[in-house]
Amino acid sequence: MAVAVAYGAFSIVLQRKLINVDRMYEIRARMNQGTKHLTDMMKANADKAAISEKQKEIMDISSESMKLQFKPLIIIFPIFLLLYYVVLPLHFNMAATLTVASVTLSYHWFFVGALFIIGVILSTAFSIYDRKRLKEKYNFGLMQPSFKTEQPAS
């Protein structure tokens, strides 16, 4: 459990250090704004060239978001593999099990489950913190932020 907590905290902190959180919220807001504008253009039967240009713009924004999100995985995933396949087997017998709420789990599954739960809790806590911190800049209606300072291009 201690290894799962330590790795979970390490991975969340590392993600926040390597990713510009404010930029990610800005990208998400721009993507939502662009998607809404694209939907409006399609409903209004806009010119196919204009629709295609808007789709390209949204894809560029989406690509930037993916690049930012995958950057921490270059460090986090190899460390997970090292823990899972090297460190844990050194310290636990392969047949070691743990019973949690009447369910018997191997230490591998317990580690993965604990790590998942810890990750969800920490990610949610940081998300709430970020929403409070950035509520002046973004409008977080129904979990879909919209960029307040820009109006859609007509």
Backbone bond lengths (Angstrom), bond angles and torsions (degrees), N, CA, C in turn:
res aa  C-N    CA-C-N  psi(-1)  N-CA   C-N-CA  omega(-1)  CA-C   N-CA-C  phi
1 M - - - 1.454 - - 1.525 109.71 -
2 A 1.334 116.51 -41.31 1.464 120.23 -179.37 1.528 111.08 -62.54
3 V 1.326 116.83 -38.59 1.467 120.62 178.72 1.531 109.78 -65.32
4 A 1.321 117.61 -41.47 1.467 121.66 179.29 1.526 110.94 -64.51
5 V 1.332 116.99 -43.29 1.465 120.76 178.93 1.532 110.23 -64.05
6 A 1.332 116.26 -45.94 1.464 120.21 -179.10 1.533 111.12 -63.19
7 Y 1.330 116.92 -45.47 1.465 119.70 179.94 1.525 111.17 -67.06
8 G 1.330 117.42 -41.37 1.468 120.92 178.35 1.513 111.73 -59.92
9 A 1.326 116.76 -46.92 1.469 120.68 179.13 1.529 110.40 -64.77
10 F 1.335 116.39 -43.16 1.466 120.57 178.69 1.526 111.56 -59.63
11 S 1.325 116.79 -45.92 1.464 119.70 -176.73 1.527 112.07 -66.90
12 I 1.330 118.10 -39.33 1.464 120.77 178.70 1.523 110.20 -67.07
13 V 1.321 117.71 -44.62 1.466 121.01 179.18 1.529 110.36 -62.91
14 L 1.325 116.62 -42.67 1.461 120.27 179.36 1.532 111.03 -63.90
15 Q 1.309 117.25 -41.84 1.457 120.75 177.52 1.515 110.85 -59.16
16 R 1.324 116.63 -43.76 1.459 120.29 -178.46 1.526 111.58 -69.26
17 K 1.331 117.37 -28.78 1.465 120.61 177.55 1.528 111.43 -75.39
18 L 1.326 117.00 -37.19 1.456 120.84 -175.69 1.525 113.94 -86.27
19 I 1.326 116.68 -21.34 1.461 120.69 -179.53 1.526 108.72 -108.31
20 N 1.309 116.38 134.06 1.455 121.41 173.55 1.535 106.83 -79.09
21 V 1.324 116.60 101.40 1.461 122.31 -174.16 1.528 111.24 -61.07
22 D 1.321 116.76 -42.09 1.470 119.43 179.04 1.525 110.35 -60.83
23 R 1.329 116.84 -40.84 1.466 121.01 179.82 1.526 110.21 -65.17
24 M 1.333 117.60 -38.52 1.464 120.53 178.80 1.534 111.09 -63.23
25 Y 1.329 116.87 -41.25 1.464 119.40 177.45 1.522 110.70 -66.32
26 E 1.324 116.91 -38.25 1.467 120.46 177.62 1.524 110.27 -63.75
27 I 1.329 117.21 -43.79 1.460 121.20 179.19 1.525 110.36 -62.07
28 R 1.333 116.30 -44.48 1.464 119.83 179.17 1.529 111.08 -61.85
29 A 1.323 116.22 -41.30 1.462 120.00 178.98 1.528 110.78 -64.53
30 R 1.326 117.06 -43.76 1.472 120.25 178.78 1.526 111.39 -64.58
31 M 1.325 116.62 -38.50 1.460 120.10 179.21 1.528 110.26 -65.34
32 N 1.316 116.83 -44.21 1.469 119.95 178.60 1.525 111.38 -63.54
33 Q 1.320 115.77 -40.91 1.461 120.25 178.47 1.527 109.97 -64.19
34 G 1.336 117.11 -45.07 1.462 120.91 179.75 1.516 111.94 -64.35
35 T 1.332 117.44 -40.10 1.458 121.40 178.97 1.526 110.77 -64.53
36 K 1.320 116.25 -41.72 1.467 120.02 178.17 1.526 110.22 -63.60
37 H 1.325 116.12 -43.21 1.465 120.07 179.60 1.529 110.21 -64.72
38 L 1.333 117.99 -40.57 1.464 122.16 178.29 1.525 110.48 -62.33
39 T 1.316 117.05 -43.08 1.464 120.93 178.09 1.520 110.78 -61.01
40 D 1.338 116.28 -43.47 1.463 120.49 177.68 1.527 111.08 -62.51
41 M 1.335 117.11 -40.21 1.472 120.96 178.89 1.527 110.61 -63.49
42 M 1.329 116.50 -41.42 1.466 120.18 -178.98 1.524 111.21 -68.04
43 K 1.322 116.64 -38.26 1.466 120.22 177.85 1.522 110.90 -65.60
44 A 1.338 116.13 -32.97 1.460 121.00 -178.79 1.529 112.08 -87.05
45 N 1.347 116.92 7.57 1.461 122.23 -178.53 1.525 112.05 52.19
46 A 1.309 115.04 51.12 1.468 120.87 -179.66 1.527 109.78 -69.70
47 D 1.315 114.78 168.57 1.457 122.65 179.33 1.529 110.10 -58.15
48 K 1.332 116.69 136.71 1.474 121.17 -178.43 1.520 111.86 -60.68
49 A 1.307 118.58 -33.29 1.467 121.65 178.66 1.527 110.46 -66.38
50 A 1.327 117.08 -40.15 1.467 121.20 178.71 1.527 110.31 -67.01
51 I 1.331 115.88 -40.83 1.464 120.24 178.15 1.526 110.00 -64.12
52 S 1.318 116.44 -43.90 1.458 121.14 178.79 1.534 111.27 -61.24
53 E 1.305 116.90 -41.18 1.471 121.48 178.59 1.526 110.93 -63.99
54 K 1.320 117.08 -41.33 1.468 121.28 178.71 1.528 110.34 -66.40
55 Q 1.348 117.49 -39.31 1.461 120.98 176.94 1.522 110.75 -63.04
56 K 1.321 117.61 -40.21 1.459 121.78 178.22 1.528 110.10 -63.75
57 E 1.313 116.78 -41.52 1.469 121.68 178.36 1.532 110.79 -61.14
58 I 1.325 116.39 -44.48 1.467 121.11 179.41 1.536 110.39 -65.35
59 M 1.315 117.43 -39.92 1.468 121.07 178.50 1.528 111.20 -64.33
60 D 1.333 117.61 -38.10 1.463 120.82 177.24 1.524 111.04 -63.34
61 I 1.320 116.14 -43.04 1.467 121.00 178.72 1.532 109.65 -64.80
62 S 1.325 116.32 -43.13 1.467 121.25 179.23 1.528 110.81 -62.80
63 S 1.298 116.89 -39.78 1.468 121.35 178.64 1.528 110.93 -62.99
64 E 1.314 116.92 -42.53 1.468 120.32 177.69 1.522 111.00 -62.08
65 S 1.321 116.21 -41.22 1.462 121.13 178.64 1.526 110.86 -61.52
66 M 1.325 117.13 -44.93 1.464 121.08 -179.77 1.528 110.84 -62.55
67 K 1.324 117.18 -41.68 1.465 120.75 179.22 1.527 110.76 -60.23
68 L 1.322 116.27 -44.62 1.462 120.12 -179.83 1.527 111.93 -65.45
69 Q 1.325 116.98 -38.45 1.463 120.59 -177.29 1.522 112.47 -73.08
70 F 1.321 117.95 -31.15 1.464 120.51 -177.88 1.520 113.56 -84.21
71 K 1.310 118.23 -16.08 1.462 120.97 -178.33 1.537 112.68 -55.04
72 P 1.337 120.36 -47.29 1.470 119.81 -179.86 1.528 113.66 -66.43
73 L 1.330 117.46 -25.35 1.465 120.18 -178.36 1.524 112.34 -63.31
74 I 1.317 117.65 -25.30 1.454 121.51 179.10 1.526 110.14 -60.86
75 I 1.321 117.31 -31.03 1.465 121.82 179.67 1.525 111.17 -98.39
76 I 1.319 117.40 -44.14 1.464 122.15 -172.77 1.529 112.88 -67.94
77 F 1.313 118.15 -44.29 1.463 120.45 -175.54 1.528 112.91 -65.93
78 P 1.333 120.09 -45.64 1.466 118.19 176.69 1.533 113.22 -60.79
79 I 1.316 117.39 -34.55 1.471 119.92 177.67 1.530 110.00 -66.69
80 F 1.335 116.62 -39.85 1.463 120.24 176.41 1.525 110.18 -60.11
81 L 1.332 117.24 -47.47 1.463 120.58 179.72 1.522 111.26 -60.74
82 L 1.320 116.87 -40.76 1.461 121.19 177.86 1.534 110.84 -61.56
83 L 1.319 116.56 -45.31 1.466 120.47 177.71 1.530 111.14 -62.69
84 Y 1.315 115.66 -48.54 1.457 121.57 -173.17 1.523 112.52 -67.31
85 Y 1.331 117.18 -42.61 1.460 120.31 -173.55 1.530 115.13 -100.24
86 V 1.338 117.98 -16.06 1.454 119.50 -177.35 1.532 111.99 -118.09
87 V 1.314 117.27 -57.57 1.468 120.99 -173.07 1.528 111.93 -68.53
88 L 1.331 118.05 -51.25 1.468 119.76 -178.27 1.537 112.54 -61.23
89 P 1.340 120.24 -45.40 1.472 118.80 178.27 1.532 113.24 -62.39
90 L 1.325 118.45 -26.86 1.462 120.47 177.50 1.522 112.28 -68.97
91 H 1.324 116.15 -29.86 1.462 120.61 -174.45 1.527 114.47 -104.16
92 F 1.317 117.29 -11.23 1.467 120.12 -179.16 1.515 109.89 -129.57
93 N 1.309 115.03 144.53 1.450 121.58 173.42 1.528 107.57 -68.66
94 M 1.310 117.77 140.36 1.473 121.23 -178.69 1.532 112.14 -57.58
95 A 1.328 116.65 -27.62 1.465 120.23 -178.61 1.528 112.11 -90.31
96 A 1.328 118.31 1.20 1.471 121.06 -178.01 1.528 110.33 -62.87
97 T 1.319 115.12 133.77 1.469 120.87 178.30 1.514 109.29 -130.66
98 L 1.297 114.47 164.09 1.454 121.89 179.83 1.523 106.78 -139.77
99 T 1.326 117.16 135.80 1.459 120.74 178.98 1.519 109.08 -102.87
100 V 1.323 114.94 121.24 1.460 122.14 179.77 1.525 107.42 -126.37
101 A 1.328 115.94 118.65 1.470 121.90 179.26 1.535 111.18 51.03
102 S 1.316 116.26 49.50 1.464 123.95 178.04 1.528 114.19 66.98
103 V 1.324 117.39 14.06 1.458 121.71 177.80 1.529 107.41 -115.27
104 T 1.319 116.34 125.36 1.454 120.88 179.59 1.528 109.01 -91.73
105 L 1.328 115.32 123.70 1.466 121.75 -178.25 1.518 109.85 -122.86
106 S 1.331 115.64 145.74 1.458 118.55 170.15 1.526 106.80 -72.57
107 Y 1.321 116.83 162.11 1.463 118.47 -178.62 1.522 111.24 -63.28
108 H 1.350 118.08 -28.26 1.471 120.28 176.95 1.530 110.85 -62.30
109 W 1.337 115.27 -48.93 1.465 118.95 -178.85 1.521 111.72 -68.55
110 F 1.313 116.54 -35.31 1.459 119.30 176.24 1.524 110.20 -62.81
111 F 1.328 117.14 -44.07 1.465 122.01 178.55 1.527 110.69 -60.08
112 V 1.324 116.94 -47.88 1.466 120.77 -179.40 1.526 110.41 -63.68
113 G 1.324 117.95 -43.95 1.466 121.03 179.49 1.514 112.60 -64.41
114 A 1.330 116.33 -45.49 1.469 120.17 178.61 1.525 110.41 -63.11
115 L 1.314 116.46 -41.50 1.464 121.15 179.00 1.523 111.20 -63.15
116 F 1.328 116.60 -40.90 1.465 120.87 178.01 1.532 110.84 -62.42
117 I 1.311 116.71 -48.16 1.475 121.10 -178.97 1.525 110.46 -63.42
118 I 1.310 117.34 -44.72 1.471 121.46 179.08 1.528 110.18 -62.52
119 G 1.329 116.85 -43.29 1.461 121.15 178.82 1.519 112.71 -60.81
120 V 1.331 115.99 -43.72 1.473 119.86 179.05 1.528 110.46 -63.91
121 I 1.322 116.66 -44.11 1.473 120.14 -179.11 1.527 110.91 -63.40
122 L 1.332 117.07 -48.20 1.466 120.13 -179.12 1.524 112.04 -66.24
123 S 1.319 117.27 -41.54 1.468 120.56 178.72 1.522 111.02 -62.79
124 T 1.329 116.72 -41.66 1.465 120.69 178.60 1.526 110.78 -64.93
125 A 1.316 116.59 -42.54 1.466 120.44 179.57 1.529 110.69 -61.94
126 F 1.325 117.20 -45.76 1.468 120.04 178.78 1.519 111.86 -67.64
127 S 1.324 117.25 -34.31 1.465 120.57 177.74 1.531 110.54 -64.57
128 I 1.313 116.77 -42.70 1.470 120.66 177.29 1.525 110.01 -62.83
129 Y 1.323 116.22 -44.14 1.463 120.96 177.66 1.531 110.76 -59.30
130 D 1.336 117.27 -46.28 1.465 121.03 -179.42 1.522 111.26 -64.37
131 R 1.309 116.96 -40.49 1.468 119.77 179.53 1.533 110.78 -61.72
132 K 1.314 116.56 -43.06 1.470 119.69 178.32 1.523 110.77 -65.35
133 R 1.333 116.15 -41.19 1.451 121.19 -177.71 1.535 111.90 -68.82
134 L 1.323 117.69 -33.75 1.456 121.24 -174.01 1.527 114.00 -105.18
135 K 1.337 117.56 9.09 1.467 118.52 -175.57 1.526 112.82 -65.06
136 E 1.327 118.29 -22.76 1.456 120.57 177.46 1.522 111.36 -70.82
137 K 1.323 116.61 -31.47 1.455 120.82 -175.01 1.525 113.06 -91.17
138 Y 1.326 116.93 -31.39 1.460 121.39 -175.82 1.514 110.88 -124.82
139 N 1.322 114.85 153.42 1.451 121.57 176.23 1.518 107.51 -102.10
140 F 1.340 117.72 112.33 1.449 121.28 -174.80 1.524 111.34 -99.68
141 G 1.298 116.89 65.55 1.450 120.31 178.03 1.512 111.07 -83.23
142 L 1.302 118.01 125.30 1.461 124.83 177.43 1.524 112.48 50.99
143 M 1.336 116.04 42.85 1.457 122.50 176.52 1.526 112.73 64.74
144 Q 1.315 118.43 12.58 1.453 120.46 179.28 1.524 108.05 -124.72
145 P 1.334 116.29 96.23 1.448 119.26 -177.01 1.520 111.84 -67.54
146 S 1.308 115.40 148.63 1.454 120.30 173.62 1.521 107.03 -126.12
147 F 1.289 116.27 141.74 1.454 121.45 -175.88 1.525 108.20 -73.20
148 K 1.332 118.49 114.48 1.464 122.36 -173.98 1.520 112.61 -72.05
149 T 1.312 117.84 -35.36 1.459 119.86 -169.24 1.513 114.07 -79.28
150 E 1.341 118.80 -11.36 1.465 120.83 -178.77 1.513 111.03 -118.25
151 Q 1.294 114.98 144.50 1.446 120.99 174.60 1.525 107.77 -103.69
152 P 1.336 119.04 145.59 1.464 120.30 179.01 1.522 111.42 -60.13
153 A 1.314 115.62 140.54 1.473 120.63 177.57 1.507 109.41 -70.27
154 S 1.300 116.79 138.06 1.464 120.75 -179.53 1.500 111.40 -96.77
